[in-house]
């Protein structure tokens, strides 16, 4: 999508201006003046109900009226949904160019820079995944967005907002790509391309090197597959001695459950079990397109398939992780924690200021919280707060979960130091408690279980069915918080 910034409203004559109205509420005098500029009657009949639109053509151009619902109920999520409604309405009416006026958006008083949120929402609502269509057809979404603003810095701000949106789009692409294409080596190729394009550092380790580094927990997962595993290390500032923010992403490119085989229903969705790794690759895309990062960021991506085979790990096998702890693997479908364990242990060499992992880790989290919210487990209230506050600003919600010591007791093993599962009840908590054993001492750590919101079956708001790109924007906000911008959007 092409996005242009103009300081002269006359440049918008060929675009369709989006104007938002709340239910039962008249426009302000300033918005009425804007409507008149386009030759539109400011008292035109329009309910303003959520989900409603009306296209109005007038002497000065065209406007698409978009309902926001009741003003008292309106929040940023409601605004994003309205933008999604506008994009779908524009597509159905074959409107190729949309426009927004910053002053009109500012009067909604939802955020300091609502124009930037609108830019991101339009880009994400326009997302299409057609890479594997023999005939993708014509683009069914608006091709361009014109932003009318008198802010002399708006061009740069929009570029940064679009960088984040493109990062989310990359994460969606990777999750939506079938597993026979999005292999561990494919993800490694994406990492190499990002490094070459933006000057990041990139290292990629294969199965032999992973084993030689002592990552026995990680290796236990890839033994059954003929598709080689990869351990990917990305560094936004290669050569820097600064303490980094380290992000770890689960990269299981297809999860059958291994010997502990999953039921066949909806197994095809297990191509998305690498959504954590995809989010980190999306973050690095955003950092690269934005041109700089206020903090050094390192991404660690353990990537593998989890499939049965003659050499696959069997329930009851014991392996040794990188930090020396031994693990009795009672269920091979609890594999995400096994690859994350070694990646968390590996992070110690960077002496991270914070350590955050993202993973579609447990069905138990999905059962507990549903599809609209992720779980956050954190060793410090400060890190927990920054994650939840940043996520809330960008429409990625988190619910705090406990890391109480008593939840660690059932994970203690009789045969080995640890078991990789405990009881069925509280499964998401036990998974987090297992990971805690591999966090370097003294490091502030958070585990984000994104099993619910990483994927959607719905066509609504700014989403289409498939991967959502969840987590990219949270990490972007978190970087901003640790750069001294806490409480402000990092866009």
C-alpha positions as CSV (number, residue, x, y, z in Angstrom):
1,X,0.0,0.0,0.0
2,X,1.2,3.5,-0.9
3,X,0.9,6.1,1.8
4,X,1.5,9.8,1.2
5,X,1.4,12.8,3.5
6,X,0.1,16.1,2.2
7,X,-0.1,19.5,3.9
8,X,-2.6,20.9,1.4
9,X,-6.1,19.5,1.5
10,X,-6.5,20.2,-2.1
11,X,-4.3,17.2,-2.9
12,X,-7.1,15.0,-1.7
13,X,-9.5,15.7,-4.5
14,X,-9.0,12.3,-6.1
15,X,-9.3,10.4,-2.8
16,X,-12.2,9.3,-0.7
17,X,-12.0,11.0,2.7
18,X,-12.8,8.9,5.7
19,X,-14.9,10.8,8.2
20,X,-15.9,9.1,11.5
21,X,-19.1,9.8,13.5
22,X,-20.4,8.5,16.8
23,X,-23.9,7.3,17.2
24,X,-26.3,10.1,18.0
25,X,-23.6,12.7,18.1
26,X,-23.2,15.6,15.7
27,X,-19.9,16.7,14.3
28,X,-18.0,19.6,15.8
29,X,-18.0,22.9,14.0
30,X,-14.5,22.2,12.7
31,X,-15.7,18.8,11.3
32,X,-18.7,20.4,9.7
33,X,-16.3,22.9,8.0
34,X,-14.3,20.0,6.8
35,X,-17.4,18.4,5.3
36,X,-18.3,21.6,3.6
37,X,-14.8,21.7,2.1
38,X,-15.8,18.6,0.2
39,X,-19.2,20.0,-0.7
40,X,-20.9,17.7,1.8
41,X,-23.9,18.7,3.8
42,X,-22.6,18.5,7.4
43,X,-26.1,17.5,8.7
44,X,-26.4,14.6,6.3
45,X,-28.4,11.6,7.7
46,X,-26.1,9.0,9.1
47,X,-26.7,6.8,12.2
48,X,-23.1,6.5,13.3
49,X,-23.7,3.0,14.5
50,X,-20.7,0.7,14.6
51,X,-20.3,-1.3,11.4
52,X,-22.2,1.2,9.3
53,X,-20.8,3.2,6.4
54,X,-22.2,5.6,3.8
55,X,-20.5,6.8,0.6
56,X,-21.3,10.4,-0.2
57,X,-20.2,12.1,-3.5
58,X,-20.2,15.9,-3.6
59,X,-18.9,18.8,-5.6
60,X,-15.6,18.9,-3.8
61,X,-14.9,15.2,-3.7
62,X,-16.1,12.1,-2.0
63,X,-16.5,11.0,1.6
64,X,-17.0,7.7,3.3
65,X,-18.9,8.1,6.5
66,X,-17.9,5.5,9.1
67,X,-19.8,4.7,12.2
68,X,-18.0,4.5,15.6
69,X,-20.9,3.4,17.8
70,X,-21.8,5.0,21.0
71,X,-19.3,7.7,22.1
72,X,-19.2,6.5,25.7
73,X,-18.2,3.0,24.6
74,X,-15.5,4.1,22.1
75,X,-11.9,3.1,22.6
76,X,-8.9,2.4,20.4
77,X,-10.0,-1.2,19.7
78,X,-13.4,0.2,18.6
79,X,-11.6,2.7,16.4
80,X,-9.5,0.0,14.8
81,X,-12.6,-2.0,14.1
82,X,-14.2,1.1,12.4
83,X,-11.1,1.5,10.2
84,X,-11.4,-2.2,9.3
85,X,-15.1,-1.6,8.4
86,X,-14.0,1.3,6.2
87,X,-11.4,-0.7,4.4
88,X,-13.9,-3.5,3.6
89,X,-16.5,-1.0,2.5
90,X,-14.0,0.7,0.3
91,X,-13.0,-2.7,-1.2
92,X,-16.6,-3.7,-1.9
93,X,-17.2,-0.4,-3.7
94,X,-13.9,-0.5,-5.6
95,X,-12.5,2.7,-4.0
96,X,-8.8,2.7,-4.8
97,X,-7.6,5.7,-2.8
98,X,-8.6,6.7,0.7
99,X,-7.7,9.8,2.7
100,X,-7.7,10.9,6.3
101,X,-7.4,14.3,7.9
102,X,-5.2,14.4,11.0
103,X,-7.2,17.3,12.6
104,X,-10.5,15.3,12.2
105,X,-8.9,12.3,13.9
106,X,-7.4,14.4,16.7
107,X,-10.8,15.6,17.6
108,X,-11.8,12.0,18.5
109,X,-9.4,12.4,21.5
110,X,-8.6,8.7,21.6
111,X,-4.8,8.9,21.4
112,X,-2.0,11.5,21.0
113,X,-1.2,10.3,17.5
114,X,-4.4,8.7,16.3
115,X,-3.3,9.4,12.7
116,X,-0.5,6.9,13.1
117,X,-2.8,4.3,14.6
118,X,-5.1,4.9,11.6
119,X,-2.2,4.3,9.2
120,X,-1.3,1.0,10.9
121,X,-4.9,-0.1,11.0
122,X,-5.5,0.7,7.3
123,X,-2.4,-1.2,6.3
124,X,-3.3,-4.2,8.4
125,X,-6.9,-4.2,7.4
126,X,-5.8,-4.2,3.8
127,X,-3.5,-7.3,4.3
128,X,-4.0,-10.1,1.8
129,X,-2.2,-13.4,1.6
130,X,-2.2,-14.7,-2.0
131,X,1.3,-16.1,-2.4
132,X,0.0,-19.5,-3.3
133,X,-2.9,-18.6,-5.5
134,X,-2.4,-19.5,-9.1
135,X,-4.5,-16.5,-10.0
136,X,-4.5,-14.0,-7.1
137,X,-6.9,-11.7,-9.0
138,X,-7.1,-8.0,-8.7
139,X,-6.3,-6.3,-5.4
140,X,-9.6,-6.1,-3.5
141,X,-8.4,-3.4,-1.1
142,X,-7.6,0.3,-1.4
143,X,-4.2,0.7,-3.0
144,X,-3.2,4.0,-1.4
145,X,-3.9,6.2,1.6
146,X,-3.4,10.0,1.6
147,X,-2.8,11.7,5.0
148,X,-3.6,15.3,5.3
149,X,-1.7,16.9,8.1
150,X,-0.1,20.3,9.0
151,X,2.4,18.6,11.2
152,X,5.8,19.1,9.6
153,X,7.1,15.9,11.2
154,X,4.2,13.8,10.0
155,X,6.1,12.3,7.1
156,X,8.7,10.7,9.3
157,X,6.1,9.6,11.9
158,X,4.1,7.9,9.2
159,X,7.2,6.1,7.9
160,X,7.9,4.7,11.3
161,X,4.2,3.7,11.8
162,X,4.3,2.0,8.4
163,X,7.5,0.2,9.4
164,X,5.7,-1.4,12.3
165,X,2.8,-2.3,10.1
166,X,5.1,-4.0,7.6
167,X,6.7,-5.9,10.4
168,X,3.3,-7.3,11.5
169,X,2.5,-8.1,7.8
170,X,5.7,-10.1,7.6
171,X,4.9,-12.1,10.7
172,X,1.4,-12.8,9.3
173,X,3.0,-14.0,6.0
174,X,5.3,-16.4,7.8
175,X,2.5,-17.9,9.9
176,X,0.3,-18.2,6.9
177,X,2.9,-19.9,4.7
178,X,2.5,-23.7,4.6
179,X,5.0,-25.8,6.5
180,X,6.5,-27.4,3.4
181,X,7.7,-24.0,2.4
182,X,8.2,-22.2,5.8
183,X,10.8,-24.7,7.0
184,X,13.5,-23.8,9.6
185,X,15.8,-23.1,6.8
186,X,13.2,-20.8,5.2
187,X,13.1,-18.8,8.5
188,X,16.9,-18.7,8.5
189,X,16.8,-17.3,5.0
190,X,14.4,-14.5,6.1
191,X,16.8,-13.7,8.9
192,X,19.8,-13.6,6.6
193,X,17.9,-11.3,4.2
194,X,17.0,-8.9,7.0
195,X,20.6,-8.9,8.1
196,X,21.9,-8.2,4.6
197,X,19.3,-5.5,4.0
198,X,19.5,-3.6,7.2
199,X,23.0,-4.3,8.6
200,X,22.0,-6.6,11.4
201,X,24.2,-9.4,12.7
202,X,23.0,-12.9,11.9
203,X,24.2,-16.4,12.9
204,X,22.5,-19.6,11.9
205,X,23.4,-22.9,13.5
206,X,22.5,-26.4,12.1
207,X,21.7,-29.7,13.9
208,X,25.4,-30.7,14.4
209,X,26.3,-27.3,15.9
210,X,23.2,-27.3,18.1
211,X,24.2,-30.7,19.6
212,X,27.8,-29.6,20.0
213,X,26.7,-26.5,22.0
214,X,25.0,-28.9,24.5
215,X,21.5,-28.1,23.5
216,X,20.2,-31.6,24.2
217,X,16.7,-30.4,25.1
218,X,16.3,-28.6,21.7
219,X,17.9,-31.6,19.9
220,X,15.4,-34.0,21.4
221,X,12.6,-32.3,19.4
222,X,14.2,-32.4,15.9
223,X,15.5,-36.0,16.0
224,X,12.4,-37.4,14.3
225,X,12.5,-35.0,11.3
226,X,14.4,-35.2,8.1
227,X,14.0,-31.4,7.8
228,X,17.1,-29.8,9.4
229,X,16.6,-27.6,12.5
230,X,18.1,-24.2,12.7
231,X,19.0,-22.0,15.7
232,X,18.9,-18.3,14.5
233,X,20.6,-15.4,16.3
234,X,19.8,-11.9,15.2
235,X,21.6,-8.8,16.6
236,X,20.4,-5.3,15.8
237,X,23.8,-3.8,16.7
238,X,26.5,-6.3,15.9
239,X,29.8,-5.4,17.6
240,X,28.1,-3.4,20.4
241,X,29.0,-4.1,24.0
242,X,25.7,-2.7,25.3
243,X,23.5,-4.9,27.4
244,X,20.7,-6.0,25.1
245,X,17.0,-6.6,25.3
246,X,16.8,-10.3,24.3
247,X,13.7,-11.8,22.7
248,X,13.2,-15.5,22.2
249,X,10.6,-16.9,19.8
250,X,9.3,-20.5,19.5
251,X,9.8,-21.7,16.0
252,X,8.1,-25.0,15.6
253,X,7.4,-24.9,11.9
254,X,5.0,-27.8,12.1
255,X,3.9,-29.7,15.2
256,X,2.3,-33.1,14.9
257,X,3.0,-33.8,18.6
258,X,5.8,-36.2,17.8
259,X,5.3,-39.7,19.2
260,X,2.6,-38.3,21.4
261,X,0.6,-37.6,18.3
262,X,-2.0,-34.9,18.2
263,X,-5.6,-35.5,17.0
264,X,-6.0,-34.9,13.3
265,X,-8.7,-32.2,13.7
266,X,-7.3,-28.8,12.7
267,X,-3.8,-30.2,12.7
268,X,-3.2,-28.1,9.6
269,X,-3.2,-25.0,11.8
270,X,0.0,-26.3,13.5
271,X,1.9,-24.6,10.7
272,X,1.4,-21.5,12.9
273,X,3.3,-23.0,15.8
274,X,6.2,-20.7,14.9
275,X,4.2,-17.5,15.5
276,X,6.7,-16.5,18.3
277,X,9.6,-16.7,15.9
278,X,7.6,-15.0,13.2
279,X,6.9,-12.1,15.6
280,X,10.6,-11.6,16.2
281,X,11.4,-11.6,12.5
282,X,8.6,-9.1,12.1
283,X,10.1,-6.9,14.8
284,X,13.5,-6.9,13.1
285,X,11.7,-5.9,9.8
286,X,10.2,-3.0,11.7
287,X,13.5,-2.0,13.3
288,X,15.2,-2.1,9.9
289,X,12.6,-0.1,8.1
290,X,12.4,2.4,10.9
291,X,16.2,3.0,10.4
292,X,17.4,2.7,13.9
293,X,16.7,1.1,17.3
294,X,17.0,3.0,20.5
295,X,18.3,-0.1,22.2
296,X,20.4,-3.1,21.2
297,X,18.0,-6.0,20.5
298,X,18.9,-9.7,20.1
299,X,16.5,-12.3,18.7
300,X,16.9,-16.0,19.5
301,X,14.9,-18.4,17.3
302,X,15.0,-22.1,17.9
303,X,13.3,-23.6,14.8
304,X,12.4,-27.2,14.1
305,X,9.6,-29.5,13.1
306,X,8.2,-31.9,15.7
307,X,7.3,-35.1,13.9
308,X,7.4,-38.8,14.6
309,X,10.1,-40.9,13.0
310,X,12.5,-43.8,13.6
311,X,14.9,-41.6,15.5
312,X,12.2,-39.5,17.3
313,X,12.4,-39.0,21.0
314,X,10.2,-41.4,22.9
315,X,8.1,-40.7,26.0
316,X,10.3,-41.5,29.0
317,X,13.6,-40.5,27.4
318,X,15.9,-38.3,29.4
319,X,18.0,-35.5,27.9
320,X,20.4,-32.9,29.2
321,X,19.8,-29.2,28.5
322,X,22.4,-26.6,27.9
323,X,22.5,-25.4,31.5
324,X,23.2,-29.0,32.7
325,X,19.7,-29.8,34.0
326,X,18.3,-33.2,33.0
327,X,14.7,-33.6,31.7
328,X,12.5,-36.6,31.5
329,X,10.3,-36.1,28.5
330,X,6.9,-37.6,29.4
331,X,5.0,-36.0,26.5
332,X,6.7,-35.2,23.2
333,X,3.8,-32.8,22.4
334,X,5.1,-30.5,25.1
335,X,8.0,-29.7,22.8
336,X,7.9,-25.9,22.7
337,X,9.2,-25.6,26.2
338,X,12.1,-28.0,25.3
339,X,13.4,-25.8,22.5
340,X,12.8,-22.6,24.4
341,X,14.7,-24.0,27.4
342,X,18.0,-24.1,25.6
343,X,17.4,-20.8,23.9
344,X,16.8,-19.2,27.3
345,X,20.0,-20.8,28.6
346,X,21.9,-19.6,25.6
347,X,20.9,-16.0,26.3
348,X,23.2,-15.9,29.3
349,X,26.2,-15.1,27.1
350,X,24.6,-11.7,26.3
351,X,24.0,-10.6,29.9
352,X,20.5,-9.3,28.9
353,X,18.8,-6.4,30.7
354,X,15.5,-8.2,30.1
355,X,14.6,-11.6,28.6
356,X,11.2,-12.1,27.0
357,X,10.0,-15.2,25.2
358,X,7.0,-15.5,22.9
359,X,5.4,-18.8,22.2
360,X,2.2,-20.5,21.1
361,X,3.0,-22.7,24.0
362,X,-0.1,-24.4,25.5
363,X,-3.7,-25.3,24.6
364,X,-4.3,-24.8,28.3
365,X,-3.8,-21.1,27.9
366,X,-6.2,-21.0,25.0
367,X,-8.8,-22.8,27.2
368,X,-8.2,-20.4,30.1
369,X,-8.2,-17.1,28.3
370,X,-9.7,-17.7,24.9
371,X,-8.5,-16.2,21.6
372,X,-8.5,-12.5,22.4
373,X,-5.8,-12.3,25.0
374,X,-2.3,-13.7,25.8
375,X,-0.9,-14.7,29.1
376,X,2.0,-12.9,30.7
377,X,4.2,-14.6,33.3
378,X,6.9,-12.3,34.7
379,X,9.5,-12.3,37.4
380,X,9.1,-8.6,38.1
381,X,6.2,-6.3,38.4
382,X,8.0,-3.6,36.3
383,X,8.5,-5.8,33.3
384,X,4.9,-7.2,33.6
385,X,3.5,-3.6,33.7
386,X,5.5,-2.4,30.7
387,X,4.4,-5.4,28.6
388,X,0.7,-5.0,29.5
389,X,0.7,-1.2,29.2
390,X,2.5,-1.3,25.8
391,X,0.3,-4.0,24.6
392,X,-2.9,-2.2,25.7
393,X,-1.9,0.9,23.6
394,X,-1.6,-1.2,20.4
395,X,-4.5,-3.6,20.8
396,X,-2.5,-6.6,22.1
397,X,-3.9,-7.6,25.5
398,X,-2.3,-9.6,28.2
399,X,-3.5,-11.2,31.4
400,X,-1.1,-11.7,34.3
401,X,-0.6,-15.3,35.5
402,X,1.3,-16.6,38.6
403,X,4.8,-18.0,39.0
404,X,4.2,-19.2,42.5
405,X,6.8,-21.6,43.9
406,X,4.3,-24.4,44.7
407,X,3.6,-24.8,40.9
408,X,7.2,-25.9,40.5
409,X,6.9,-28.9,42.8
410,X,5.0,-31.2,40.4
411,X,7.7,-30.7,37.8
412,X,10.4,-32.2,39.9
413,X,11.4,-35.5,38.5
414,X,12.0,-39.0,40.1
415,X,14.2,-40.1,37.2
416,X,15.7,-36.7,36.1
417,X,15.9,-33.2,37.5
418,X,12.7,-32.2,35.8
419,X,9.7,-33.6,34.0
420,X,8.4,-31.7,31.0
421,X,4.8,-31.9,32.1
422,X,2.8,-32.0,35.3
423,X,-0.9,-32.3,35.7
424,X,-3.5,-31.3,33.1
425,X,-5.0,-28.6,35.3
426,X,-3.0,-25.4,35.3
427,X,-1.0,-26.5,32.2
428,X,0.0,-23.0,31.1
429,X,1.4,-22.2,34.5
430,X,3.4,-25.5,34.6
431,X,4.9,-24.7,31.2
432,X,6.0,-21.3,32.4
433,X,7.4,-22.7,35.6
434,X,9.4,-25.3,33.6
435,X,10.9,-22.5,31.5
436,X,11.9,-20.5,34.6
437,X,14.5,-23.2,35.4
438,X,16.5,-22.1,32.3
439,X,16.4,-18.3,32.8
440,X,19.9,-16.9,33.7
441,X,20.2,-15.9,37.3
442,X,19.3,-12.3,38.1
443,X,17.7,-11.5,34.7
444,X,14.3,-10.0,34.6
445,X,12.2,-12.4,32.5
446,X,8.7,-12.6,31.0
447,X,7.0,-15.5,29.2
448,X,4.2,-14.6,26.8
449,X,1.9,-17.5,25.9
450,X,0.3,-16.2,22.7
451,X,-1.5,-19.4,21.8
452,X,-4.9,-17.7,21.6
453,X,-4.4,-14.4,19.7
454,X,-1.6,-15.5,17.3
455,X,-4.3,-17.0,15.0
456,X,-7.9,-16.0,14.1
457,X,-10.7,-17.7,12.2
458,X,-12.6,-14.4,12.0
459,X,-12.7,-11.7,9.3
460,X,-13.3,-8.7,11.4
461,X,-11.7,-5.4,12.6
462,X,-8.1,-5.3,11.1
463,X,-7.8,-9.1,10.7
464,X,-8.4,-11.7,8.1
465,X,-8.5,-15.5,8.9
466,X,-5.0,-16.8,9.6
467,X,-2.0,-15.4,11.4
468,X,-2.5,-12.1,13.2
469,X,1.2,-11.0,13.7
470,X,0.5,-10.7,17.5
471,X,3.5,-9.7,19.5
472,X,5.3,-7.5,17.0
473,X,3.8,-4.3,18.3
474,X,4.1,-5.2,21.9
475,X,7.9,-5.8,21.5
476,X,8.2,-2.5,19.6
477,X,6.5,-0.7,22.5
478,X,8.7,-2.5,25.0
479,X,11.8,-1.3,23.2
480,X,10.5,2.2,23.4
481,X,9.8,1.8,27.1
482,X,13.3,0.8,27.8
483,X,14.6,3.7,25.8
484,X,13.0,6.2,28.2
485,X,9.7,6.5,26.4
486,X,7.6,4.7,28.9
487,X,3.9,5.8,28.7
488,X,4.2,7.1,25.1
489,X,3.7,5.1,21.9
490,X,7.0,4.0,20.3
491,X,5.6,4.8,16.9
